[in-house]
Amino acid sequence: MMLNADIVVVGAGPAGISAAVTAARSGRRTVLLEKEAFAGGIPVTGHIATLCGLYMRRALKNRPLMLYNAFVKEFVDLLMRYDGVGGPVRMGKAYVLPFRPESFAAAARAFLGNEPTLTVSYKTLFCSAEVTDGRIQSIEVDLNGRRRRINPCSVIDATGDAAVCRAAGVSIISPDETRQVPAVIFPLQHVDSKVFSTIAAARCYMMIRHAVDRAALPPEAASVSFSILPETPVYPSGLLVKMNLGQLLKNVSQTPEKEFSQKANLLKKAIVRFFKENVAGFEKCTTPAVASPVLHRESARGEGRYVLSAADVLSGRKFSDAVTKGCWPVEKWDSAGNCSVHYLKDGMYYDIPAGTLHARSVDNLFLAGKCISADAGAIASARVIGCCLATGEAAAKLAIR
């Protein structure tokens, strides 16, 4: 069965939602394809809890500056109304917006359900792309076991792992997950907030290391860190545990993704059990029963007509063909669980040029979110949710020109 569409967006995470709504609002017949049964992606399933990359620090002002307008601001404003959050909170040197995963999902549904020229197809797996003379002529998808072809005018790859780029023969910028390791994040609930602090976090970390040394926990448990969320209506006493999976990745480097995820979640259960049995104030702690997804900080990306570099980011470079911008620091996690953060100067942001969102070798293929054309340093900044929303919107505007 053949379908026609002006714009096809593949992937309904933050970038795909933003791209699909922006394209539909232009009056184009837009189809959004999502392999899961819901929209929202990792912000809904990943227990991230803070929306990063929206706010620029200002040296002479007490309040940060919102970097984006248009759809990104609309989405964030609705999210804040759902959660009763008045604005960003400071975490370290940066500003973040706390949010509930269910509120992110609700905001996605509200925007996606309000565009008459937008069709959202869930449980739809992208399969292949037919490219002729440097253009995608059709794509094939699997909808509940039935193959269908779509003839698009333009396609936006918001898959998070460059699936469309690979199928279309675009050169791929490969990730190096030994230098930017994946993680699992999960909240701990029912922790006695009186006993937990930055000092207590350090003590818990040392207890885990000692448990690893005496084989009470597996060696992969050693790369654990804690985020103590500022007190807000969303998380009145929030505590997030971050398991950096560098050691696990090293030990099972050839393991398929599904099995790797299973091993990561078994490790999570072991750590929660250790907390309950050994740490004062954690005796009643719980975490959501659902499996936590593996969060790949760096994924495959398509090569665009320009490759954004870490030097561009950290120098706050400006471009004549800028289509959006970013301001999050370059944040990297190595295989030992150590984090290095390189901040932009106060009041500084960098431009993201059109060339990073336009596939080098396929004229009607555009890139958004974690798929944009960027080196390892640049994507360590541009991968965050706020910037993904922005590049999705920008990619759609390029696609409808």
C-alpha positions in Angstrom: 0.0 0.0 0.0 1.4 3.4 -1.0 0.8 6.6 1.0 1.7 10.2 0.2 3.0 12.8 2.5 4.8 16.1 2.3 6.9 15.6 5.4 7.7 12.3 7.2 9.2 12.5 10.6 10.7 9.3 12.0 10.9 9.1 15.8 8.5 10.7 18.3 11.0 11.8 21.0 11.5 15.5 21.8 13.0 16.3 18.4 10.4 14.4 16.4 7.5 15.9 18.3 8.8 19.4 17.7 9.5 18.7 14.0 6.1 17.1 13.4 4.1 19.9 15.0 6.1 22.6 13.3 5.8 21.0 9.9 2.0 20.4 10.4 1.5 24.0 11.4 2.8 25.1 8.0 -0.1 23.2 6.4 2.0 20.4 5.1 0.6 16.8 5.2 2.9 15.4 7.9 3.3 11.8 9.1 5.0 11.1 12.4 6.2 7.5 12.7 7.0 6.0 16.2 8.0 2.4 16.9 6.6 2.5 20.5 3.0 2.9 21.5 3.5 6.4 22.9 5.2 9.7 22.1 7.9 11.3 24.2 10.9 8.9 24.1 13.5 8.9 26.8 12.0 11.9 28.8 9.0 9.6 29.4 10.8 6.4 30.1 14.3 7.3 31.3 13.7 8.9 34.7 15.8 11.9 33.7 13.7 14.3 35.8 15.4 17.5 34.6 15.1 19.3 31.2 18.5 20.6 30.4 19.7 23.1 27.8 17.0 25.7 27.9 18.6 28.4 29.9 21.7 30.5 29.5 23.5 31.7 32.6 23.9 35.5 32.9 26.8 37.0 35.0 25.0 40.2 36.1 21.5 38.8 36.5 20.1 36.6 39.2 17.8 34.8 36.8 18.9 32.8 33.8 17.7 33.6 30.3 15.4 31.3 28.3 17.2 30.6 25.1 14.3 29.7 22.8 11.0 31.0 21.6 8.3 29.6 19.3 7.4 25.9 19.7 10.1 25.1 22.3 8.8 27.8 24.6 5.2 26.7 24.0 6.0 23.2 25.0 8.0 24.2 28.1 5.3 26.6 29.2 2.6 23.9 29.0 4.9 21.5 30.8 5.4 24.0 33.6 1.7 24.5 33.9 1.1 20.7 34.2 3.8 20.4 36.9 3.2 23.6 38.8 6.8 24.7 38.4 7.4 28.4 38.1 10.7 28.2 36.4 14.2 26.7 36.3 16.3 25.7 39.3 20.0 25.8 39.7 21.9 22.5 39.7 25.6 23.0 40.0 26.6 25.8 37.6 23.7 25.2 35.3 19.9 25.8 35.3 17.5 23.0 34.7 13.7 22.6 34.6 12.3 19.8 36.8 9.5 17.8 35.2 7.4 14.6 35.6 7.7 12.0 32.9 3.9 11.7 32.8 3.6 15.5 32.3 6.0 15.3 29.3 3.9 12.6 27.8 0.7 14.6 28.4 2.2 17.7 26.7 3.3 15.6 23.7 -0.3 14.2 23.3 -1.8 17.7 23.6 0.4 19.1 20.8 0.3 16.1 18.5 -3.5 15.8 18.8 -4.2 19.4 17.9 -2.9 19.5 14.3 -5.4 18.5 11.5 -2.7 17.9 8.9 -0.7 15.6 11.2 -1.0 11.9 11.3 0.8 10.0 14.1 1.4 6.3 13.5 2.5 4.4 16.6 4.0 0.9 16.7 5.4 1.6 13.3 8.9 0.5 12.5 11.0 2.2 9.9 12.4 -0.4 7.6 14.1 1.1 4.5 14.5 4.0 2.2 14.7 4.1 -1.6 17.1 6.8 -2.9 17.4 7.9 -6.5 19.5 10.9 -7.8 20.3 12.1 -4.3 16.7 12.1 -3.0 14.6 9.8 -0.9 11.8 8.6 -3.3 10.0 6.4 -0.8 10.4 4.8 2.6 9.0 1.4 3.7 7.6 0.9 7.2 6.2 -2.1 9.2 2.8 -1.3 10.8 1.6 -4.2 12.9 3.3 -6.7 10.6 2.1 -5.1 7.4 4.5 -3.4 5.0 3.6 0.0 3.7 5.4 2.5 1.5 5.2 6.2 1.8 6.2 8.8 -0.8 7.5 11.8 1.0 8.7 15.2 -0.2 11.1 15.4 2.7 12.1 13.2 5.6 13.4 14.2 9.1 15.5 11.6 10.9 14.7 12.0 14.6 15.4 8.4 15.5 18.2 9.2 17.9 20.5 6.7 16.2 20.5 7.8 12.5 18.4 4.9 11.3 17.1 6.8 8.3 20.6 8.1 7.5 22.0 4.6 7.5 19.2 3.3 5.3 19.6 6.2 2.8 23.4 5.6 2.5 24.5 8.8 4.3 27.9 8.7 5.8 27.7 8.0 9.6 29.6 9.7 12.4 30.1 6.7 14.7 29.9 7.0 18.5 32.7 5.9 20.8 30.9 4.7 23.9 34.1 4.0 25.7 34.7 7.8 26.0 31.0 8.8 26.4 29.5 5.8 28.2 25.8 5.0 28.4 23.9 5.1 31.7 20.8 4.1 33.6 19.1 6.6 35.8 16.5 5.8 38.4 14.8 7.6 41.3 14.9 6.4 44.8 11.7 7.1 46.7 10.9 6.9 50.4 14.4 7.9 51.4 14.7 9.7 54.7 15.6 13.2 53.5 17.0 14.2 56.8 19.9 11.8 56.4 20.8 12.5 52.8 23.1 15.3 51.8 26.1 15.8 49.6 28.3 14.4 52.4 26.0 11.4 52.7 26.2 10.9 48.9 30.0 10.7 49.3 29.6 8.2 52.1 27.2 6.0 50.1 29.7 6.0 47.2 32.5 4.8 49.5 30.3 2.1 50.9 29.6 0.9 47.4 33.3 0.9 46.5 34.1 -1.1 49.6 31.2 -3.6 48.8 32.7 -4.0 45.3 36.2 -4.6 46.8 34.9 -7.4 49.0 32.7 -8.8 46.2 29.4 -8.0 47.9 28.5 -6.1 44.8 29.7 -6.7 41.2 32.5 -4.5 39.9 30.2 -2.8 37.5 28.4 -1.2 40.5 31.4 1.0 41.3 30.5 3.8 38.8 27.5 5.1 40.6 26.7 8.8 41.3 23.9 10.7 42.9 21.9 13.8 41.9 20.1 15.6 44.7 17.4 17.5 43.0 16.5 21.0 44.3 13.2 20.9 46.3 10.3 21.6 44.0 6.6 20.7 43.8 7.7 18.0 41.3 10.3 16.4 43.5 9.9 17.4 47.1 12.8 15.3 48.2 14.2 14.0 45.0 17.2 11.6 44.8 18.3 10.2 41.5 20.9 7.4 41.1 22.9 7.3 38.0 24.7 4.1 37.0 27.4 4.8 34.4 27.8 1.5 32.5 31.3 1.8 31.2 32.6 -1.2 33.1 29.5 -3.2 32.1 30.0 -2.2 28.5 33.7 -3.2 28.7 32.8 -6.7 30.1 29.9 -7.4 27.6 31.0 -5.2 24.7 29.5 -7.6 22.1 26.2 -8.2 23.9 23.0 -7.4 22.0 21.2 -4.3 23.2 18.3 -6.2 24.7 20.6 -8.4 26.8 22.8 -5.5 27.7 19.6 -3.7 29.0 18.7 -6.8 31.1 22.1 -6.9 32.6 21.9 -3.2 33.5 18.6 -3.7 35.2 19.9 -6.6 37.2 22.7 -4.4 38.4 20.1 -1.7 39.4 18.2 -4.2 41.5 21.4 -5.3 43.3 22.3 -1.6 44.1 18.8 -0.9 45.4 18.9 -4.0 47.6 22.3 -2.9 48.9 20.9 0.5 49.9 18.0 -1.0 51.7 20.1 -3.4 53.7 23.1 -1.3 54.5 22.4 2.4 54.4 20.6 4.2 57.3 17.6 6.1 56.1 17.2 3.9 53.0 15.5 1.0 54.7 12.1 1.7 53.0 13.5 3.0 49.7 11.8 1.9 46.5 12.2 2.6 42.8 9.7 2.1 40.0 9.2 -1.5 39.1 9.5 -1.0 35.3 12.8 -1.7 33.7 15.0 1.4 33.2 16.1 2.0 29.6 19.8 2.3 28.8 20.5 5.9 28.0 23.0 6.2 25.2 24.6 9.6 25.6 26.3 9.4 22.2 24.7 7.6 19.3 25.3 7.3 15.5 24.7 10.6 13.6 24.4 11.4 10.0 27.1 13.5 8.3 25.7 16.8 7.3 26.9 19.6 5.1 28.7 20.9 8.2 30.0 19.0 11.2 29.6 21.1 14.4 32.7 20.9 16.5 33.5 21.2 20.2 35.5 24.3 19.4 32.4 25.9 17.8 30.5 25.1 21.0 33.0 26.3 23.5 33.9 29.5 21.6 30.2 30.4 21.1 30.7 30.5 17.4 28.1 32.3 15.3 27.1 31.3 11.7 25.5 33.2 8.9 23.1 30.3 8.2 22.2 29.7 11.9 18.8 28.0 12.4 18.9 27.6 16.2 21.4 27.6 19.1 22.6 25.9 22.2 24.2 26.7 25.5 24.6 23.5 27.5 28.2 22.7 28.6 30.2 19.9 26.9 29.5 17.1 29.4 31.3 13.8 29.1 31.3 10.6 31.2 34.3 8.2 30.9 34.3 4.5 31.4 35.3 4.9 35.1 32.2 7.1 35.7 34.1 10.3 35.9 32.4 13.4 34.6 34.2 16.3 32.8 32.2 19.4 32.2 33.4 22.4 30.1 31.0 25.3 30.6 30.4 28.2 28.2 31.1 31.6 29.6 28.3 33.4 31.3 26.0 35.0 28.7 27.4 32.9 25.8 25.6 30.6 23.4 26.6 29.0 20.2 24.8 28.8 16.8 23.7 25.6 15.1 24.0 26.2 11.4 21.6 24.8 8.7 24.4 22.5 7.4 24.4 20.4 10.6 20.7 19.5 10.0 20.9 18.8 6.3 22.3 15.4 5.1 25.4 15.9 3.0 24.4 13.4 0.2 20.6 13.3 0.3 18.9 16.6 -0.6 15.5 15.9 1.1 16.8 14.3 4.3 17.1 16.4 7.4 18.5 15.6 10.8 17.2 16.5 14.3 18.0 15.8 17.9 20.8 13.4 18.7 21.1 12.7 14.9 22.5 16.1 14.0 25.9 16.4 12.3 28.3 17.0 15.2 31.6 15.7 16.5 31.9 13.9 19.9 32.5 17.1 21.8 29.7 19.1 20.2 27.0 16.4 20.6 28.0 16.2 24.3 26.3 19.6 24.5 23.6 19.4 21.8 22.2 16.0 22.8 20.2 17.4 25.8 16.4 17.6 25.7 16.1 21.4 25.3 18.4 21.5 22.3 16.7 18.4 20.8 13.4 20.3 20.9 15.1 23.2 19.2 16.8 21.2 16.4 13.5 19.4 15.7 11.7 22.7 15.1 14.6 24.0 13.0 14.8 20.8 10.9 11.1 21.1 10.1 11.5 24.7 9.0 14.3 23.7 6.6 12.3 20.8 5.3 9.3 23.0 4.3 11.3 25.7 2.5 
